[in-house]
């Protein structure tokens, strides 16, 4: 069985609907979904705020490449256009970690190389998995990261999976 941590985000169009489309598209595999957070843009800061969440998925039949491809299919279905690195996007699905897998392939770096410093990933992840461990970095709760600009949105609840 592979278990993966996916970080999802959107800052264009119906941001919440784009996040919900990931939960809907992965429903048979969803183990947990974090609360939604609104976060300031990172990298290219002159753009709308993001909605972000974490989705933990598991399957006997999907490996790390399968999670990457499924994420890309969901991005494409949401009209994702890759024009500018760290630019605005309808949907971003990043594979943060896949249990037991490390990869230095340029198309799939695992664990995700920037995850260890991004509150937009780590804060929602800790909400659903307080004992989370980021391979090569240790317990997520022990990592030093900023929570500046990360605001929990309890008015937005991703639904439709077994735990909701």
Buried (B, 14 or more C-beta within 10 A) or exposed (E): EBBBBBBBBBBBBEBBBBBBBBBBBBEEBBBBBBBBBBBBBBEEEEBEBBBBBBBBBBBEEBEBBBBBEBBBEBBEBBEBEEEEEEBBBBBBBBBBBBEEBEBEEEEBBBBBEBBBBBBBBBBBBBBBBEEBBBEEBEEBEEBEBEEEBBEBBEEBEBEEBEEE
